[in-house]
Amino acid sequence: MKQDLNHGQQLSCFKLTGVAVGSTIASGAFSLSGDMAAAGAGTAAVLCGWLLCGLGMLGLVVCFYHLSRVKPGLTGGIYSYARAGFGDYAGFNSAWGYWISNFLGNVSFATLMFAALGHFFPVFGAGNNLASVVGASAVTWLSVLLVLRGMKAAALINLLVTFAKLIPIFLFILAVIFLKAFDPQIFFFNFMGEDTGLPFSRQVMATTYTTAWAFIGVEGAVVISGRARTSQDAGRATVISYLCVLMIYILISVLSMGVMTRGQLAQLGNPPLADVMRQVVGPWGGNLINAGVVLSLLGATLGHTIISAECAYEAASKGSFCKLFAMEGKSGAPIAALLITGALVQLFLVIVYKSASTYQIFYTISTTMMVIPYLLTALYYWQLAAHRPESLEHAGIHPARGRLAAVIGILYGVWLIYSGGLTALLVSALLYAPGTLIYMKGKGEQHLPPFYRMRDKVLLTLILSIFTISLALRGQGGLDPF
């Protein structure tokens, strides 16, 4: 890390914001209107879903922002907070879940990216055939090579891509408004989603994972805070990213519901926003959006590659992951973490081809894996706000505001677990449990016992119990995540 900093690799608030926005605005911006409609959500449910997500993510973003001020020495964000609050094993699982979530996000991005390219080059089909997997593999390893050249160079490229991919999104918003394509009658026809037959509460729950997935990555500036000029820059970048992204998502959702009926939106191909834009301005609009999707996902892939590798590197440098993940290249980039991440993305791309899986499957699993790290962060901030208010006051934060942000973040984390259902919990256990072997190896390298505290043993028992149930159901054919 020192080597990286000595080579001028510190990132400004502007570049950190670019990483966060670039890794957040990805497939969600171009697919959320169609995905929500296909799940049975009417306009009112979509607006309620964004209200819940907006409040929940605001609580989490404030937690991240305040923690960057209260605990500036805890670089690495999500991993560091869970470790400080709940011990090494909980910290490891937070980093492990976050790492898996990010590289599975890249698998989802790759599938949608080549589905979009399929509109220009039919050889790529729906994004999950052999040609798509070969192309996605090339994009994956190109991203790894770019980051290997140094975090600062990769962040600059990501910033430029972020600006470029916002152009088609803003053109969509402006086209719907100024060409008067928004029809209030269609908007209110969609309002209650009565054609779906779903109760309103179920419609709202159907939006939960789509909205949460759309925000994954907004905390990216905090995760790479170890490479920021100051921890305050990381916190500010997180808040700025959240506000920008929320505004864009709400506009896309509301405007789409005024152009096409819910039933029409539900039947659109990938990415749905391309067909909505085609309805507004003609074929060239759909082509523009598809080009924007490709550019957007290229940037998001690069952003998630940076974030996932940095998370594994930070965990290894603190002794939770094995030492291999802490290996640095000449530029200071985490070379081993990058190569291992790239290899695992490659493995899941093969699974995409073998199982013909779609991007929705991988973003659902990715969101599931992210829930626990988010919840642990909010719980840690509650510990500080409730039991060590003087630490908040010293950073210029009113303890009552801190407690409110923590409570909102905790409630949102619980809501995500509830909305995901039992299947999501069981699938996450299949991915969390194997990580324990990496944790044990890391502790063994330090000649330390891995589970010497009761809380570690309780958590281990819980994870292994759910893992055993998941394996049993999988063996009976009752649990197939892909």
VOGU-523490 format. One record per residue: x, y, z of N, C-alpha, C in turn. Coordinates in pm, whole numbers, plus 50000, padded with zeros to 5 digits. Layout:
BEGIN
XYZXYZXYZ ...
***
This chain:
BEGIN
500834988050000500005000050000500865012550000 501905012750079502775024450084503395027049948 503755016249885504345017749752503365024649659 502095020949669501075026749584500925041649612 500935045349736500775059249773501995067449733 503145061649746504355068849709504435071549560 503715063749483503695065849339502555075049297 502005082549393500985092349359499655086349324 499285075449389498055068549353496845073149436 496995083749518495875088349596494765093449504 493515090549542492365094249461491635106049524 491255115849441490515127549489489045124049508 488315133149572486875131349590486185129749455 486605137249356486015136749223486175122849161 487405117349169487645104049111486955093149192 486895094749325486185085149408484695085049373 484145096949349482755097749307482555090649174 483515092249084483445085448955483455070448970 484285065149062484325050749086482965046049139 482415053449238481155049449299479995050249201 479875061449129478795062849031478985052948916 480225051348873480515042348762480195027848794 480445023748918480165009948956478715008048998 477995019049025476595018049067475665018448946 475815028348860474965029248741475495019248639 474835008048633475274997448544474034991348478 473814978448498472674972048435471344976948491 471324980848620470074984748684469404996348615 470165006448575469595018348513468865015048384 469325005048311468765001948181467734990648184 467624983848297466724972248302465664973148411 465784982748505464904982648622463434984248586 463074992648487461664994548455461024981648406 461724974348320461194961648270461184950848376 462254950148458462334939848562461224941648665 460964954148707459914956648805458544953248748 458314957048623457034953948560456834938948546 457894931848508457814917248494457554910548628 458004916748736457764911248870456354914048919 455604922248844454204924848880453964937748953 454924946848953454794959349029454164970348944 453104976648997452524988248934453285000848973 452855012248918453565024748943453625028249091 452495026649161452475030049304453455021349382 453525008449348454454999349416455895003049384 456135007149259457485011249220457915023449299 457005033249311457335045249387457565041949535 456735033149590456945028849730458265021349745 458575013149643459845005849646461035015249648 460965025849566462055035649565462095043649694 460925046149753460895053249881461585044949988 461245031949996461885023250094463375021950068 463735019749941465145018249906465885031349930 465245042549892465905055449910466185058450055 465195055750142465405058050286466425048350343 466285035650304467215025550356468645028150314 468835031050184470185033850135470705046950191 469805056650215470245069150277470805066350416 470095057850493470595054150625471965047750616 472135038550520473415031750505474515041350458 474155050150364475135059850314475595069050426 474655073550511475025082050624475915074250721 475605061350740476475052950825477905052750770 478035050550640479355050350577480045063850591 479285074450566479865087850572480335091250713 479485088750812479855091750950481015083150997 481015070350959482105061551000483435066150940 483395071650819484645076650758485205088350837 484335095450912484785106650995485135101951137 484315092951190484525088351328485705078751337 485845070151235486905060051234487735061051105 488465072051086489215073750961490315063550942 490735057151050491805047151039491315033750987 489985031850981489445019150933489275019650782 490365017950709490295017350563489785003650521 489175003150406488614990450359487124989850380 486544999950448485105001250455484394989550520 483574982850441482674972550491483384961950574 484514957050526485254946850601485734952350735 486334963950733486924969550855485874972250961 484694977050921483654980251017483114967651085 482864957251007482364944851065483394938551159 484654939151121485714933551203485854941051335 485794954451328485924962451449484754960351543 483574957951488482394956651571482124942651622 482484932551543482034919051577483124908351568 484364912551552485454902951556485924898551418 487014890951420487684887051296486814878551204 486094868751260485334859651173484154866751107 483464875351183482384883151124482944892651018 484094898751048484734907550952485104900150826 485634887950842485974879950725484744877150640 483644872950703482444869650628481874881850557 482004893550620481574905850554482394908350428 483704906950439484584908850323484344898050218 484164885750263483934874550171482634876550092 481564880050164480284882350098480334894050002 481024904550044481134916449959481954913449834 483024906049852483874902249739483094893849638 482384883649687481604875049599480514883149529 479854891849605478784900049547479294908149429 480474913949444481004922549339481434914649216 482084903149234482494896249112481314889049045 480284885149123479074879949060478334891148986 478454903349039477904914848967478544916148830 479834913748823480504914448693480014903748597 479654892048651479084881448566477744886048509 476924892248595475634897648551475834908448445 476804917348469477084928048373477464922248236 478314912048240478794906248115477644900348034 476704893748102475574887648032474714898247964 474394908948038473564919547980474334927347873 475634929147895476444936447797476364929847660 476514916647657476514909747528475114907347476 474104908047564472724908147516472464921047440 473024932347492472894945147423473664944947290 474854939247292475634938147168474924929347065 474084920047116473334911247027472384918746936 472014931046975471154939246889471914944146767 473234945346778474074949746666474714937846595 475074927746674475754915846621474994903446668 474104898146586473244886846628473994874646680 475284873646648476054862046692476074860746844 475854872146916475904871847063474564867747126 473524866947048472234862047098471754869347222 471374861647324470834867347449471924870147552 473184869047512474284872247602474794860447682 474274848247656474714836647734475144824947645 475474827847518475974817247432477514817247431 478094808447350479544806747351480264819547307 479764826147202480404838447154480404849147263 479294850147336479194860047443480164857047556 480294844347591481194840447700482644843347661 482994840947536484354843947490484604859047496 483634866947448483764881447453483814886647595 482954881247682482934885647822484234882147892 484824870847857486104867047915487184877147877 487164881547751488144891447707487984904647783 486724908947804486454921247878486934919948023 486684908348082487094905848221488594907348238 489334900848151490794901148168491394914448124 490734921648034491174935048000491024944348122 489914942848195489704950848317490774947848420 491094935048436492144931248531493474937548492 493804937148364495074942948318495124957948340 493994964748317493954979248338494204982748484 493594975348575493774978248718495184974648761 495764964348701497144960648733498134971948701 497754980748609498624991948574498605002748681 497675001548776497625011148885496215015948909 495865017749035494515021949072494175035649015 495135044749014494845058348970494495058548822 495245051348740494955050948597493605044648570 493305033648642492025026948624490875035848666 491055043248776489995052148824489745063448726 490805068448661490645079148562489865074148441 490195062248392489455056348280487995054448319 487775049448441486405047248490485625060448494 486295071248534485635084348541485195088948403 486055087348303485725091348167484545083148113 484565070048139483485061348095482175065148164 482255068948292481055072748366480365084648300 481125094748263480535106348196479905102348063 480615093847988480125089847856478825081947865 478715073147966477525064647972476305072048027 476525083548090475385091348138474665098648025 475355100347912474765107847800473475101447749 473455088147715472175082347667471075082447772 471445081447900470425081848006469765095548011 470585106048007470025119548010469255122747882 469705117347768468965119347644467595112747651 467515101047715466215094447734465285103147817 465805108147928464995116548017464495128947944 465395135647872465035147847800464065144947686 464265133747617463385130247504461955127847551 461795120447659460445117547710459755130447753 460505139347817459905151747867459595161547754 460575164547669460405175147570459665170647444 459655157747415458855152847302457455149047346 457165151447474455835149047531455375134647510 456325125447528455995111247515455355105747642 455465113247752454885108847879453365111047875 452605100347891451145100847885450575098648025 449965108748087449405107048222448385095748231 447635093348122446635082548125447315068948141 448405066848068449145054248082449735053248222 450275064248271450895064448404449885060148511 448685065748507447695062448608447035048848584 446995044448458446525030948430447435020648496 448735023748497449715014748559449725015748712 449045025648767449325029948903449215018849007 448115011949013447925001949118448314987849075 448684986148950449084972748905447984962548917 446734966748892445584957848913445574946148817 446254947648701446254936748603447124925048646 447934926948749448834916348792448174906248885 447144910648955446484901749052447234900349182 448354907549196449134906749319448664917149420 448614913549549448334923649650449404934549647 449024946449690449954957749683451244954849761 451124948449877452324945549958453284936449883 452724926649809453584917649732454244924949615 453514934549558454104942549450455304950449501 455154956349620456264964049678457464954949705 457194943149762458284933749789458974929449660 458204928849550458774924649422459794934649369 459734947049417460704957149372461984957149454 461974950349568463044951949666464424948749612 464564937049552465904932949509466354940649385 465394944749302465764952749185466294966349228 465614972749323466084985849370467394984649446 467504974249529468754972449605469914969549511 469674961049411470734957949315471204970549242 470254979349210470604991549138471545000549216 471574998949350472435007549432473735001049474 473904988249446475144981749486476324988449415 477314992249491478474999349438478565013549488 477435018849544477445032749588478415034849704 478705024149777479655025049889481095022849843 481305021949711482625018749658483715028449701 483375041249715484385051149754484925048349893 484065043049982484505039850118485355027150118 484975017550031485725004950025487175007349985 487405016849893488785019749850489325032249919 488795035150040489225047150112490705046750148 491285034850151492715033850178493545040450070 492955042849953493665049349842493165063549818 492305068449908491805082149899492815091849959 492745104449915493625114649975493295116350122 491985116550154491545117150294490305108350309 490045103550429488845095550453487585103950435 487695117150461486545126050441486155126650293 487145126050205486845125850061486005113550026 486335102150086485595089850060484155091150106 483945097050224482595098850276481775108350189 482385119650151481665129250068481315123149932 482225115649874481975109349744480805099649752 480675092649865479575083149883478235090349885 478145101449958476895109049966476535115149831 477505121049762477255127049630476775116349532 477415104749534477035093849444475595089549470 475245088049597473885083749633472845093249578 473025106249598472045116149554471895116249402 473015115449331472965115449185472245103149131 472605091649185472045079049136470555077949167 470135081849288468715081049325467865089549231 468305101649202467555110449114467385104148975 468465098548923468415092448790467475080548787 467535071948889466705059848890465215063148899 464855072648984463445076148998462905081948868 463685090548802463245096348675463035085448569 463965075948560463825065248461462575057048488 462345053448614461195045048650459875052148621 459745064448668458495071848653458205074748506 459195079348432458975082748292458635070448208 459275059148235458975046848160457535042548182 457035044048303455655040148335454625049448271 455085060548215454175069548145454265068147994 455155059447946455315057247802454645044347759 454765033747840454215020647806453465014947926 452495006347900451764999948009452654989848079 452254986148200453044976448276453184963448198 452094958948136452144946548059453124947247944 453154958847876454114960647766455544960847816 455784967847927457124968347984457604954448026 456674946448078457034933048127457484923848013 457044926747891457354917947777458594922247700 459224933147742460364938247666461584929147681 462434929347579463684921847585464734929347665 465944924147666467034930447740467894938847646 468194951247686467724958447805466394965647775 465444965647867464114971347842464134986147802 465054993947859465065008347832465295011247683 465975002247613466205004247469464885004247394 463984995147430462694994447363461805006247400 461915011147523461155022947563461625035047483 462935036647470463495047747393463105046447245 463065034247195462655032047056461215036447035 460385034247135458985038547130458885053847125 459825060747189459775075347200460305082147074 461465077747022462105085146913462365076846788 462105063846793462345055446678463555046446695 463895038646590464965028646601466305033946648 466665046146605467975051346643468085052846795 466975055646862466985057047007467325043947076 466745032947023467055019847081468515016347062 469065019746944470475017146919471365025447013 470945037847038471725046347128471765040547269 470615035947317470565030147451471395017447458 471295009047356472094996747358473584999847359 473985010247285475395014347289475745019547428 474815026947489475035031947624475155020647725 474365010047706474444998447796475834992247790 476334990447668477654984347653478714992847722 478675005947696479645015047757479505015247908 478245015647955477975015848099478535003548168 478294992148108478724979748172480234977648163 480844983248060482314983048057482874990748175 482295002648202482735010648316482435003948448 481234997948459480854991248583481744979148609 482094971948503482984960448519484324964848574 484844975848520486114981148569485984985648714 484904992748747484694997448884484574985948983 483804975648947483634964349038484914956149049 485714955848944487004948948951487904955949053 487924969349050488704977049147488224974149288 486914975049309486344974049444486504959949501 486204949649421486274936049473487704932049507 488654935649420490064932349447490564939849570 490164952549583490624960449698490064954949829 488814950149826488204944349946488974931949991 489284923049896490054911049930491454914549978 492064924649915493404929049955493404934250098 492434942850131492364948550266492174937650370 491294927950340491074916950435492334908750455 493094906550347494334898850358495394906650434 495454919850410496464927850479496204928750628 494934926450669494594926350812494634912350872 494924902150788495094888750840493894879650833 492794883750769491614875150761491664866150639 491894871750521492154863450404493604858650414 493924847950342495304843050346496244853050277 497534852050307498524862050266498584864050115 498234853650040498314854349895497564866549840 496404869549899495564880549849496194894249874 497194894949960497834907849992499014910949900 499324902149808500454904349719500204916349627 501194925349614501084937249531501994936249409 501574943049302502414944249183503294956549191 504034959349086504954970749085504224984049099 502994984749048502224997249055501554999049190 501644988749276500954989149404499574982949398 499114978649280497804972249266497854958249328 496724953649384496674940449448496644929249344 497794924949299497914916149183497244902549205 497484896249319496914882949343495384883649355 494884893649428493434895149444492774897449308 493434905149222492894907749089492854895049004 493934887549005493994875448923493004864848971 492884863249103491934853549157490504857749127 490224870749141488894875849109488564873248962 489524876348874489314873948731489054859248701 489794850448768489624836148745488244831348788 487744836648899486414832548946485304837948857 485464850248809484494855448712484484846448589 485674842248546485774833148431485024820148456 485164814748578484474802348613482964803948602 482444814948656480994816948652480494820348512 481344825748429480954827848289480754814448219 481564804648255481374791148202480034785448250 479704788148377478414783648432477264790248356 477434803148320476414810048241476164802448111 477244798548046477124791447918476494777647935 476944770348037476454756748057474984756248099 474564766248178473194766048232472254775748160 472814783448063472024793647991471364803348089 472094807048195471564816048298471474830348245 470524838048299470354851948260470964861048365 471074873948329471704883448420470894885148548 469544883248543468734884948664469114875048773 469474862948734469854852748833471084857248911 472074862448839473314866148906473174878948987 472334888348942472194900349024471374897549149 470474887649144469734883849264470674877649367 471544868549322472514862449414473494872949466 473944881749379474864892349419474264901149527 472994904849510472314913049610472184905549742 471864892749734471744884549855473044884449934 474164883049865475454882649933475814896149994 475254907049941475594920349989474844924150117 473704917450141472834921450253473564920850387 474294909950413474954908150543476024918750566 476914921650469477884932550490477224945950519 476144949150449475444961650475474894961850617 474264950950658473644950250790474694951350901 475824944650884476874945150985477454959250999 477544966550887478024980350893477094989050976 475774987750952474794995651027474804991851175 474964978951203475004974351343476234979751415 477364980251347478574985751408478405000551439 477795007851346477585022151370476625024251487 475645015351501474745016151617475525014351747 476475005051748477315002951867477975016051908 478555023051810479245035451841478275046351885 477175047851810476225058651838475525056651972 475245044052007474485041352130475385040352252 476585034852236477435031952353478695040452362 479055047052252480225055952255479905069152185 478875076052233478455088552167479545099152163 480485098352257481555108452258482425107552133 482525095552074483325094151951482645101451835 481305101851834480585109251731480705124251755 480555128251881480635142451914482005148051879 483045140151901484405144351870484565147051720 483785139651637483845141451492482815151851443 482135158451537481175168751500479825163251456 479475151151501478215144651464477325143651587 476075147851576475145146751688474785131951707 474955126451828474685112151850473275107951811 472265116551832470895112951796470745110551647 471435118851566471395116851421472095103851382 473175101051453473875088651427473015076451458 472315076851570471445065551607470305063851506 469755074951459468665074251360469155067751231 470325071951182470885066051060471135051251077 471665047451194471945033351220470665025051223 469625030251287468355022951296467755021051157 467795031651074467255030450938468045020050858 469375020350870470195010650800469924996350846 469754994450975469464981051029468114976050980 467094984550989465754980550945465744977150796 466494984750718466544981950575467244968550549 468304965750623468974952850608468054941250642 467294942650749466334932150789465254930650683 464784941950628463764941650523464274934150399 465534936350363466094929350248466144914250271 466524910250392466564895850422465164889950416 464184897050473462794892350473462244891550330 462504901950250461974902250114462634891650026 463894888950051464584878849972464034864949992 463524862350112462914849450140463924838750179 463414827150210464234816050259465194810950152 464744810550027465604805349920466884813449907 466744826649911467914835349899468894832850014 468364830950135469214828350251469964815150234 469284804950184469904791850166470994792350059 470714799449951471714800749844472944808149893 472744818549974473894826050025474774817350114 474154808150189474944799250275475854790150193 475404786150074476234777849987477514785149946 477454798349942478614806249901479424811450019 478744813750132479454818650250480304807750316 479754795850333480414785350411481804781550361 482014779650228483364775850183484444786050217 484054798550236485034808750270485714806250403 485074798650490485654795750621487024789150608 487214781450501488514774850479489604785450453 489264795950380490214806850354490544814050485 489514816250567489704822750696490624814550786 490404801550790491224792850875492674792750826 492864792950695494234793150642494924806250681 494184817350670494744830350708495174830650853 494334825350940494674824951083495834815351108 495864804251034496954794751050498294800951013 498304809550912499544816250872500064825550981 499144830051068499554838851179499734830951310 499544817651301499644808851418498644812951526 497434816351482496364820351573495194810651561 494494807851672493304799451664492184807051592 491464800551499490464807951420489174811151496 488804802551591487494804151658487654803251809 488384812651866488634811852009487604819652091 486764827552027485734834852098484374828252074 483504829352175482204822952166481384828352049 481464841552023480674847251913481094841551780 482404838451765482874832351641482324818151627 482294810851737481784797151733480294796851703 479554806351759478104807051733477844810051586 478594819651532478424823351391478804811651300 479874804651333480294793051254479204782351255 478634779751371477584769651383476364773451299 476014786151302474864790951224475104789151074 476274793351028476574792550885476604777950839 477264769250917477354755150878476004748150883 475144752150977473804746050986472974749450862 472984762250823472214766150704472834760050579 474164759150577474864753050464474454738350448 474374731050559473974716950556472564715350502 471654723950548470264723450499470224726450349 471004736150307471044739850165471564728450080 472614721750127473154710350052472134699150041 471414696650151470404686050150469294689250048 468844701550047467804705549953468324705249809 469584709149793470204708949659470284694649609 470624685349698470734671349659469394665549619 468314670849676466964666049643466354673449525 467124682749468466624690349353465724701849390 465704705649520464804716249565465464729749573 466754730749537467444743549544468454744249430 468084751549327468964752949209469114767649177 470194773949228470344788449209470564792449064 471064783248979471364786748841470374780548743 
***
